[in-house]
Amino acid sequence: MKRLLAAGMAVALVSAAQAVTVVPLTDASTVGGTLVDHLLQPSSGLTVQPGSVQYIGNTAVGQSGTYSGFDFAATGGRAALSIADGIVLSSGSAQVPDSNTAEGYTTITGTGGSEVISEITDRDSYDQNLLSFSFEAVAGSTSVSASFIFGTDEYPEFAESPFVDGFAFVVDGVNYATFPDGSPVSLLTYESNDNLLDNQEGLYGIEYDGLTQRLTITGLLDTTRSVHTLDIIVADTGDEEYDSAVYLSGLRAGTAGSGGVTPPPPIPEPETYALMLAGLAGVGFITRRRSRAKAAA
C-alpha cells in the first residue's frame, strides 16, 4: 500500500501556487489542432500540413489537454522539476489530482492498443492516445526536438511485470523515445537509467508515483523527404489500469546529428559550487591587483 500518512505530510510542502493546471480538451473536432498549436514552440521552424492532423483519444474523459504551471522548486528534500507550458497525452484522464493519494489512479478510455507501444515494450497495449501530423521544416533542418516529462502510477510495483506503460516519439517512421543505451522510455528502464524521481510520498504536487526528470527528445528528419511525419503516442500495457502520461513542450526544428533522449546536465555537488566560487574569487583578486599595478605605473 502507499504510505498515505507520509504522503499527506509531504504534500503539505507543496504550495497551491505550484499545482499543475490542466485544461482537458473535450471537443473532438478541434482537439488535434489545439494540441499541435500548443506543442509548437514560437518560431519553431515547422509548418504543419493542412488536413494532416490525426488524433486518437477519448475526449469524453479528457484524455489529452494543455497544461501550465509545471514548476516545482527544490524544497523539502525534493529536486527541482519543471517544464515549460505545453500539452499532456495520457493513458487515462489528463486532469489528475494535485496530490498523490490514490493506490493506483486509473481511467479506462477504451481507445484500443498501439502497435508501436506493443512493439517497443513487447506487451499488449491499451488506452492509447495518439497525436499525428505531417509538416515541413525550415531549410537546413536535420531534426526536431521537444522537452518532456513522463509520469506513471505503475512505479515501482510493476517494474518487473507486464505493466510497463510506454511512450513513443516517431519521426519519419522511426521511434526516438530511447535512451543512449537503446532502451525505450518505459517503466522497464527507469531505475537503470537514473532518470526517475520517486513521488510515492507526494513530494511533488501530482498523482503519479514516478516522474522522469525533464528530458530532451530529438528525432532525425529523413532529408530525402520534403514533408515529414510525427507520431506521439502513450499507452497502457498489460491491462487498462494504473495510468501514465507524457508532458511535452517546445517542439522545434534543429540541426542535430543524432537522435534519442538526452538527460539534463548533472547538478553540481556542493563541493563543486564551492570550488567554482573560490575560482571566481581568485579571478577577481588577480584582476584587482592588475588594475592597481597599472594605476601605480
N, C-alpha and C positions, 0 to 999 in steps of 0.2 A: 504494500500500500504506500501511497505518498505520505510523506511526513507533513501532515496538514498543519500541525501546530507550528512547526518550524517555518513552513511556507507562509503562514499568516504573519509571523513575526518579521520575516524577511520582506514581505510585500509592503510592510509599513515604511520601509526605507525608500519606496518608490513614490515620488510625489505625483499628484494628479497631473501636473504640467508635463510629465514625462510619458503619459499614456499615448499609445499609438492610435491615431484616429483613422478609421477605415470607412469609406463610403462604398457600400456594396452596389454593384451595378445590376439592376434588375430589369432593364429594358432590352429584350433580346434583339431588337432591331438596331440598337446603337452600341451595344456593349463592346464589340470588337474594335470599332473605330475609336471609342473613348479610351480603351486600353492602349492602343497604338499612340494616340495623341499624348498620353501621359507618360509613356515609356521613352519616347524620343527626347534626347537632350536638345535644348535650343541650339540652333546652328549645328545640327547633328551630321550634316553632310549626306543625309539619306532622304530619298524621295520615294514614298510608298506608292505603288502602282494602284490606280483607281480600280475598285472592284475586287481586289485581291485578298482582302482581309477575311479570314475564316475563324470561327470561334466554336469550340465545343465546351459547354458548361451549363450548369443548371442555374438559370437566373432566378428561379423561384426561391432558392435558398441563398442567393447572393454568393455564388461560388468564386467570383472574381470581384475586384474592386480597386479603387485608388486609395492610397494611404498617405499620411503626413505625420510628422512628429515622431518618427522612429529615431529617438535620440536619448540614450541612457548614458549619463555621465558615470565616471568611475567613482564609486562610493559604496560604503557598506560591504567591502570585500569583493566587489564585482569589478570586472574590467569594463571600460567604456565600450559601448556598442551603438553605432549609429549608421544611418544610410540616408541619402537624400530622398526626397519625396518621389513616389513613383507608383507602381502597380503591384498588386498581390494576386497570385493564382494559387488556389488551394485545392486539396482533395476533399474538402468539406465546405464549410462556410468560411468566407474570407474575414468575417467580422467575429473574431474570437474575444473572449474576456480579457480585461486588462489586469488579471491576476491569475496565478497558476494554482488552482484548487481542484480541478477535475481529475478523476482517476485515469480516464482515457477519453479525451474530448473527441467527439465523433458526430459528423453529419453525413448521412448517406445521400449521395447525389444521383445515383442511377445512371451515370453518363457512360458506362461501359469501360472497357480496357484500352490501353495504349500499346500497340505493338512495339513501339520504341522503348518504353519503360520496361515492358516484359523482357525485351531482348537484353537490355543493359543490366537488369537485376536478376535475370534468369528465373523469374517468378511470374505467375499470373497477376495481372493488374486490374484495378477497378477505379471507379470515380475519377476518371481522367479529366483534366482541364487543359485545353489546348488553345493557344493563340498562334495563328499562322498568317504570314503575309509575304508579298513579293515587293522588292524595292530596287532602286538604282542607287549607286554610291557615287560620291563626287570623284572626279578623275584623279587617278593616282592612288586610290584606296586599295588596300590589300586585306582589310579585316574590319570586323565590327566588334565592339566591346560594350559591356554594361557592368554595373555593380550589382551584387546580390547578397542576400542573407537567406539561408534555408533553415526552416524550423520544423520540428516534428515532435509529436506526442508519443511516438514509438520508442524513443530513447528512455532509459537504457535497456529496458527489459527484453527487447526483441532484436538486439544487435546480432544474435546468432540464430535467428529464426526465419521463417518465411516472410516476415512482415518488415520489409526494408524499403519503405516508400522512396521513390526516386524522382529526379529532376533531369530534364534534357533540354539542351540548347543546340538546335540542329541548324547549321548554316550550310546551304547548298548541299544538303543530304548527309552531312557529317555531324555527329554529336560531339560537342566540345565541352560538355559538362563533366570533365575528367581532371583529376589531379595530376601533377607532374609524373607520378609513378604509373599513370594509366588507369588508376582505379576510379570508378564512377562516383558522382556525388550522390551518395545514398547512405543509409544507416550502417551498412556493412563497413564503410571506410572511415567513419568519423574519428574514432579513437586512434586509429593507426596513422592518421594524417594530422592529429593535434589541432583540428580546426573546429572542434565542438566546444561550446560553452555550456556547462551544466546549469540548467534552470529549474531543477526539481524542487528547490526550496523557494522558488519565486523571487530570486534576486532581481530579475527583470520583470517589468510590468506587462507580461504577455503570457498566454496559456501554455505555449509549447515547452516541453521538458528539456529539449536540447535545441541549441541555436548555433549555426556556424558563425564565425567572425564575418565581418563584411569582406567579401572576396570580389575579385575581378574576373570576369569570364570573357574570353576572346575567341571568336570564330574566324577562320580564314575564308576569304572570298575566292571562288573559282574565277580567276581572272580571264578565263576564256568566255565567260558569260557577260552580257551587258545587264541582265536582270537577274537578281539573286533572290533566294528564299530564306526565311527564318521561321522555324517552328519552336515554340517554347511550351514545354509540357511538364505537368506534375501529376502524379497519380499514386493511389494506394497500391500496395502489393500484398498478396496472400489472402487478404479479406478487405472488407469495406470499412473497418473500424480503425480508430486512432488516426487522426488527420495529420497532414503535413502541408506546408505552404512554402512558396518562394516569393520573396520581396525583391523587385528589380527596379533599377532606375538608370537614367543617363545613357541610353543606347546611342552610340555614335560611331561614325566611320573612323578608321585609323590606318596605320601603315605597319602593323605588327608583322613579324616574320614567323611567329609560331602561335599556336592556339592552345586553349585549355584554361584551367583555373589557376589563378595566381594568388597565393596568400598575401596578406598585408605585410609590410616590413616589420620585423620584431620590435617590440617596445624595449628601449634600453633599460637595463637594470639600474638601480640607484647608484651603484658604484660608477657606472658609465657616465651618468649625469654629472657626478662629482668630478670625474676626470675632464669632462667637457668644460665645466665651469672653471676648473683650475687652468686649463689650457687657454680659455678666453681671457682669464685674469692675467696670465703670463704675457699674452699678446698685447694687452692693454698697457702693462707695465713697460714693456720694451718700447712701445710706441711713444709713451710719455717721456721716457729717457732720451729717445732720439730727438723729440721735439725740443726738450730743454737744451740738449747739446747744440742743436742748430741755433737756438736763441742766444746761447752764450758766445757762440762764434761770431 
